[in-house]
Protein backbone atom coordinates (compact mmCIF):
# COMPACT_ATOMS: atom_id res chain seq x y z
CA UNK A 1 0.00 0.00 0.00
CA UNK A 2 1.35 3.45 -0.91
CA UNK A 3 2.39 5.87 1.79
CA UNK A 4 -0.61 8.10 2.35
CA UNK A 5 -2.53 10.24 4.81
CA UNK A 6 -6.30 10.56 5.20
CA UNK A 7 -8.47 12.67 7.47
CA UNK A 8 -11.86 12.00 9.01
CA UNK A 9 -14.36 13.46 11.46
CA UNK A 10 -17.03 11.94 13.67
CA UNK A 11 -19.67 13.03 16.21
CA UNK A 12 -20.76 16.00 14.04
CA UNK A 13 -17.22 17.31 13.85
CA UNK A 14 -16.52 16.82 17.54
CA UNK A 15 -13.92 14.16 16.83
CA UNK A 16 -11.01 14.72 14.48
CA UNK A 17 -8.98 11.78 13.17
CA UNK A 18 -5.93 11.45 10.95
CA UNK A 19 -4.29 8.24 9.80
CA UNK A 20 -0.98 7.87 7.97
CA UNK A 21 0.93 4.99 6.37
CA UNK A 22 4.68 5.60 6.26
CA UNK A 23 6.15 2.20 5.40
CA UNK A 24 8.15 3.26 2.35
CA UNK A 25 9.44 6.52 3.75
CA UNK A 26 10.50 4.82 7.00
CA UNK A 27 12.40 2.27 4.92
CA UNK A 28 14.05 5.08 2.95
CA UNK A 29 15.10 6.73 6.21
CA UNK A 30 16.51 3.40 7.42
CA UNK A 31 18.58 2.98 4.27
CA UNK A 32 19.77 6.58 4.07
CA UNK A 33 20.95 6.69 7.68
CA UNK A 34 21.92 2.99 7.99
CA UNK A 35 19.72 2.70 11.07
CA UNK A 36 19.70 -0.15 13.56
CA UNK A 37 16.40 -1.88 14.32
CA UNK A 38 15.63 0.23 17.39
CA UNK A 39 16.78 3.45 15.72
CA UNK A 40 14.51 2.67 12.76
CA UNK A 41 11.55 2.25 15.10
CA UNK A 42 12.31 5.46 17.01
CA UNK A 43 12.85 7.65 13.95
CA UNK A 44 9.99 6.02 12.02
CA UNK A 45 7.55 6.77 14.84
CA UNK A 46 8.78 10.37 15.04
CA UNK A 47 8.42 10.88 11.28
CA UNK A 48 4.83 9.59 11.44
CA UNK A 49 4.08 11.83 14.42
CA UNK A 50 5.42 14.84 12.56
CA UNK A 51 3.16 14.19 9.57
CA UNK A 52 0.14 13.71 11.85
CA UNK A 53 0.77 17.00 13.66
CA UNK A 54 1.42 18.90 10.43
CA UNK A 55 -1.79 17.58 8.87
CA UNK A 56 -3.94 19.87 11.03
CA UNK A 57 -2.20 23.06 9.92
CA UNK A 58 -3.89 25.36 7.42
CA UNK A 59 -1.49 27.58 5.51
CA UNK A 60 0.59 26.21 2.59
CA UNK A 61 4.23 25.98 3.58
CA UNK A 62 3.44 25.21 7.22
CA UNK A 63 5.81 22.78 8.94
CA UNK A 64 6.26 21.04 12.27
CA UNK A 65 9.64 20.31 13.80
CA UNK A 66 9.87 17.65 16.55
CA UNK A 67 13.13 17.33 18.48
CA UNK A 68 13.50 14.70 21.19
CA UNK A 69 16.45 14.83 23.57
CA UNK A 70 16.35 11.91 25.99
CA UNK A 71 18.95 10.38 28.26
CA UNK A 72 19.09 7.14 26.27
CA UNK A 73 21.91 5.99 23.98
CA UNK A 74 20.18 7.10 20.76
CA UNK A 75 20.85 10.73 21.65
CA UNK A 76 18.72 13.29 19.85
CA UNK A 77 16.00 12.56 17.31
CA UNK A 78 14.73 15.18 14.91
CA UNK A 79 11.85 15.11 12.42
CA UNK A 80 10.71 17.93 10.16
CA UNK A 81 7.30 17.49 8.49
CA UNK A 82 5.20 19.67 6.23
CA UNK A 83 1.54 20.15 5.47
CA UNK A 84 2.52 19.18 1.91
CA UNK A 85 3.20 15.60 3.04
CA UNK A 86 6.99 15.77 3.00
CA UNK A 87 9.07 14.67 5.98
CA UNK A 88 12.73 14.18 6.82
CA UNK A 89 14.73 13.42 9.95
CA UNK A 90 17.70 11.80 11.63
CA UNK A 91 19.00 10.19 14.82
CA UNK A 92 22.25 11.25 16.49
CA UNK A 93 23.48 7.69 17.06
CA UNK A 94 21.90 5.57 14.31
CA UNK A 95 23.91 2.40 15.00
CA UNK A 96 22.77 1.90 18.61
CA UNK A 97 21.08 -1.46 19.18
CA UNK A 98 19.47 -2.85 22.34
CA UNK A 99 17.99 -6.20 23.40
CA UNK A 100 14.17 -6.49 23.18
CA UNK A 101 12.15 -5.32 26.17
CA UNK A 102 10.22 -7.59 28.55
CA UNK A 103 7.41 -7.93 25.99
CA UNK A 104 9.80 -9.00 23.26
CA UNK A 105 9.44 -5.68 21.43
CA UNK A 106 12.06 -3.20 20.27
CA UNK A 107 13.00 -1.21 23.38
CA UNK A 108 12.43 2.28 22.00
CA UNK A 109 11.72 3.69 25.46
CA UNK A 110 15.13 2.70 26.83
CA UNK A 111 16.89 3.70 23.61
CA UNK A 112 15.37 7.19 23.73
CA UNK A 113 15.34 7.49 27.52
CA UNK A 114 12.61 8.27 30.00
CA UNK A 115 14.22 11.51 31.15
CA UNK A 116 14.59 14.50 28.89
CA UNK A 117 12.50 16.85 26.81
CA UNK A 118 10.55 17.04 23.59
CA UNK A 119 10.57 20.32 21.69
CA UNK A 120 7.87 21.07 19.11
CA UNK A 121 8.10 24.05 16.78
CA UNK A 122 5.15 24.94 14.56
CA UNK A 123 5.93 27.22 11.63
CA UNK A 124 2.51 28.35 10.44
CA UNK A 125 3.89 30.05 7.35
CA UNK A 126 4.00 33.63 8.64
CA UNK A 127 5.27 35.51 11.67
CA UNK A 128 7.28 33.80 14.37
CA UNK A 129 7.02 30.02 14.80
CA UNK A 130 5.27 28.69 17.90
CA UNK A 131 7.44 26.55 20.16
CA UNK A 132 6.58 24.28 23.09
CA UNK A 133 8.62 22.12 25.43
CA UNK A 134 7.39 19.15 27.46
CA UNK A 135 9.13 16.54 29.55
CA UNK A 136 9.32 13.00 28.22
CA UNK A 137 6.94 10.57 29.89
CA UNK A 138 8.11 7.24 28.48
CA UNK A 139 10.48 7.73 25.54
CA UNK A 140 8.13 5.60 23.41
CA UNK A 141 7.38 8.65 21.17
CA UNK A 142 3.60 8.13 20.97
CA UNK A 143 3.03 8.72 24.69
CA UNK A 144 5.30 11.74 24.59
CA UNK A 145 3.58 13.39 21.63
CA UNK A 146 0.15 12.71 23.18
CA UNK A 147 1.42 14.34 26.39
CA UNK A 148 2.49 17.36 24.37
CA UNK A 149 -0.95 17.68 22.78
CA UNK A 150 -2.69 17.58 26.15
CA UNK A 151 -0.18 19.85 27.92
CA UNK A 152 0.50 22.44 25.24
CA UNK A 153 -2.66 22.42 23.14
CA UNK A 154 -5.18 21.32 25.79
CA UNK A 155 -6.64 18.78 23.38
CA UNK A 156 -7.44 15.27 24.66
CA UNK A 157 -5.70 13.02 22.14
CA UNK A 158 -5.06 9.36 21.46
CA UNK A 159 -1.98 8.61 19.40
CA UNK A 160 -0.95 5.19 18.13
CA UNK A 161 2.37 4.83 16.30
CA UNK A 162 4.12 1.76 14.98
CA UNK A 163 7.08 0.57 12.93
CA UNK A 164 7.71 -3.10 12.15
CA UNK A 165 11.21 -3.80 10.93
CA UNK A 166 12.95 -7.12 10.35
CA UNK A 167 15.91 -8.43 8.39
CA UNK A 168 14.25 -7.40 5.12
CA UNK A 169 13.65 -3.82 6.24
CA UNK A 170 10.53 -1.89 7.24
CA UNK A 171 7.42 -3.87 6.30
CA UNK A 172 4.78 -1.76 8.07
CA UNK A 173 4.78 1.73 9.59
CA UNK A 174 2.36 4.52 10.31
CA UNK A 175 0.13 6.04 12.92
CA UNK A 176 -3.28 7.21 13.99
CA UNK A 177 -4.21 10.44 15.77
CA UNK A 178 -7.68 10.93 17.27
CA UNK A 179 -8.58 14.19 19.01
CA UNK A 180 -11.74 14.94 20.97
CA UNK A 181 -12.76 18.56 20.55
CA UNK A 182 -14.75 20.48 23.21
CA UNK A 183 -18.15 19.95 21.53
CA UNK A 184 -17.77 16.15 21.85
CA UNK A 185 -15.88 16.07 25.14
CA UNK A 186 -19.12 16.71 27.02
CA UNK A 187 -20.51 13.35 25.85
CA UNK A 188 -18.83 11.17 28.47
CA UNK A 189 -20.30 7.92 27.12
CA UNK A 190 -18.98 8.66 23.63
CA UNK A 191 -15.52 9.52 24.91
CA UNK A 192 -15.39 6.43 27.11
CA UNK A 193 -16.39 4.18 24.21
CA UNK A 194 -13.75 5.68 21.96
CA UNK A 195 -11.06 5.40 24.64
CA UNK A 196 -11.94 1.74 25.19
CA UNK A 197 -11.69 0.92 21.49
CA UNK A 198 -8.37 2.70 21.05
CA UNK A 199 -6.97 1.01 24.17
CA UNK A 200 -8.03 -2.37 22.77
CA UNK A 201 -5.88 -1.94 19.67
CA UNK A 202 -2.94 -4.31 19.65
CA UNK A 203 -0.92 -1.65 17.86
CA UNK A 204 -0.96 0.03 14.47
CA UNK A 205 1.39 -2.15 12.43
CA UNK A 206 -0.53 -5.39 13.18
CA UNK A 207 -3.57 -3.78 11.55
CA UNK A 208 -1.57 -2.97 8.41
CA UNK A 209 -0.05 -6.44 8.37
CA UNK A 210 -3.56 -7.90 8.59
CA UNK A 211 -4.44 -6.02 5.39
CA UNK A 212 -6.50 -3.26 6.98
CA UNK A 213 -6.77 0.02 5.07
CA UNK A 214 -6.97 3.40 6.80
CA UNK A 215 -10.71 3.77 6.04
CA UNK A 216 -11.35 0.30 7.47
CA UNK A 217 -9.43 1.18 10.64
CA UNK A 218 -11.50 4.34 11.03
CA UNK A 219 -14.68 2.38 10.40
CA UNK A 220 -13.85 -0.12 13.12
CA UNK A 221 -13.17 2.64 15.63
CA UNK A 222 -15.84 5.23 14.80
CA UNK A 223 -18.22 3.72 12.27
CA UNK A 224 -21.20 4.11 14.63
CA UNK A 225 -20.26 7.66 15.67
CA UNK A 226 -21.26 9.50 12.51
CA UNK A 227 -17.95 8.88 10.75
CA UNK A 228 -17.17 11.07 7.78
CA UNK A 229 -14.00 10.22 5.84
CA UNK A 230 -12.76 13.18 3.83
CA UNK A 231 -12.31 12.33 0.13
CA UNK A 232 -8.76 13.63 -0.30
CA UNK A 233 -6.00 11.04 -0.04
CA UNK A 234 -2.67 12.79 0.43
CA UNK A 235 0.54 11.09 -0.64
CA UNK A 236 3.43 11.40 1.83
CA UNK A 237 7.14 10.92 1.23
CA UNK A 238 10.63 11.26 2.67
CA UNK A 239 11.95 14.41 1.03
CA UNK A 240 14.81 16.75 1.86
CA UNK A 241 15.17 20.27 0.50
CA UNK A 242 18.96 20.14 0.45
CA UNK A 243 20.74 20.68 -2.89
CA UNK A 244 24.21 21.35 -4.32
CA UNK A 245 23.41 25.06 -4.53
CA UNK A 246 22.38 25.18 -0.87
CA UNK A 247 25.61 23.42 0.04
CA UNK A 248 27.63 25.98 -1.88
CA UNK A 249 25.68 28.77 -0.20
CA UNK A 250 26.57 27.35 3.21
CA UNK A 251 30.24 27.04 2.25
CA UNK A 252 30.27 30.64 1.07
CA UNK A 253 29.38 31.76 4.58
CA UNK A 254 32.72 30.41 5.81
CA UNK A 255 34.55 33.28 4.17
CA UNK A 256 37.53 33.69 1.85
CA UNK A 257 40.23 32.50 4.24
CA UNK A 258 38.53 29.23 5.08
CA UNK A 259 37.62 28.54 1.45
CA UNK A 260 41.21 29.16 0.33
CA UNK A 261 42.42 26.80 3.06
CA UNK A 262 40.10 24.08 1.69
CA UNK A 263 41.51 24.56 -1.80
CA UNK A 264 45.14 24.35 -0.67
CA UNK A 265 44.90 21.60 1.96
CA UNK A 266 41.95 19.46 0.85
CA UNK A 267 41.64 20.05 -2.88
CA UNK A 268 37.92 20.69 -2.49
CA UNK A 269 35.22 20.28 0.11
CA UNK A 270 32.71 17.69 1.21
CA UNK A 271 29.50 18.18 3.18
CA UNK A 272 26.85 15.75 4.39
CA UNK A 273 23.23 16.71 5.04
CA UNK A 274 22.17 15.63 8.53
CA UNK A 275 18.55 15.18 7.50
CA UNK A 276 19.00 12.82 4.55
CA UNK A 277 22.69 11.78 4.69
CA UNK A 278 23.25 13.00 1.13
CA UNK A 279 26.92 13.76 0.47
CA UNK A 280 27.82 16.82 -1.62
CA UNK A 281 31.27 17.64 -2.98
CA UNK A 282 32.60 20.99 -4.13
CA UNK A 283 35.51 21.11 -6.56
CA UNK A 284 38.45 23.48 -6.43
CA UNK A 285 36.90 25.47 -9.29
CA UNK A 286 33.61 25.83 -7.41
CA UNK A 287 35.40 26.99 -4.27
CA UNK A 288 37.45 29.45 -6.32
CA UNK A 289 34.24 30.82 -7.82
CA UNK A 290 32.82 31.34 -4.32
CA UNK A 291 35.92 33.34 -3.39
CA UNK A 292 35.52 35.47 -6.53
CA UNK A 293 31.87 36.06 -5.67
CA UNK A 294 32.83 37.18 -2.16
CA UNK A 295 35.48 39.53 -3.52
CA UNK A 296 32.99 41.05 -5.95
CA UNK A 297 30.48 41.81 -3.22
CA UNK A 298 30.45 45.42 -1.96
CA UNK A 299 32.28 45.91 1.33
CA UNK A 300 30.13 46.70 4.33
Secondary structure, DSSP 8 states (H G I E B T S, - for coil): ---EEEEEEETTTTEEEEEEE-HHHHHHHHHHHT--HHHHHHHHHHHHHHHHHHTT--STT-EEEEEEEESSTT-EEEEEEETTSEEEEEETTTT------TTSS--HHHHH-SSEEEEEEEE-SSSS-EEEEEE-SSSSSHHHHHHHHHHHH---EEEEEEEEEETTEEEEEEEEEEEE-HHHHT-HHHHHHHHHHHHT---SHHHHHTT--HHHHHHHHHTTTT-EE-S--EE-EE-----HHHHHHHHHTT-HHHHHHHHHHHSSEEEE-TTT--EEEE-HHHHHHHHHHHHHS---
